[in-house]
Amino acid sequence: MHRKIVTIAMALGMILAMLAGAGCTQRQDQKAQNKPKPGAPFVPSPQFVVDKMLEMAQIKKDDLLYDLGCGDGRIVVTAAKKYGCKAVGFDINPDRVKESLENVRKNQVQHLVKIVQQDIFELDLSKPDVITLYLLPEVNEKLIPQLENLKPGSRIVSHDFGLGSFEPDEIVYIKSPDRKSSRLIYLWTTPLKKEAPLKKDGMK
């Protein structure tokens, strides 16, 4: 009888342990599902592209620049060092935030640059004068309602990808210094303008 009670107790203990483990796994899975995902894989813009993006945006010292998905912080650091403007980099990935902060510290631009870990789809974009982007096309399009809150005359510069059906003011095709690769850079000035629809004969 005693042996039977011990066996039952051991079986109950194993069942409870399995249930607890399942509950823990479920909570971990739920936590993983709720964890914010980055809007694009981290592929840094080459420095020659960064320089051209900022040149096209005609950065001024009193501008406020937001880099959405700042990666290693090279755009905000370059803007601060070259133009003396204030800049804020946003990234949801803590590793990228850490890397950006180190880049800011190394270049001694802490007085001009902030790095913020935040979901870019939650940002208020009514304050910046310049927005820089190197995100996937679908991410750019998802940002359009926020970008339409920019002040008139604000500039948006995007590496490689457009903004859906909004017509850019300028598209620049730029080759790398070694001539082995090329990139596209788009510039818009707010308010954003829709492209004219194509007629049946293919002419606007």
Buried (B, 14 or more C-beta within 10 A) or exposed (E): EEEEEEEEEEEEEEEEEEEEEEEEEEEEEEEEEEEEEBBBEBEBBBEBBBBBBBBBBEBEEEBBBBBBBBBBBBBBBBBBBEBBBBBBBBBBBEEBBBBBBEBBEEBEBEEBBBBBBBEBBEBEBEEBBBBBBBBBBEBBBBBEEBBEEBEEEBBBBBBBBBBBEBBBEEEBEBEEEEEEEEBBBBBBBBEBEEEEEEEEEEEE
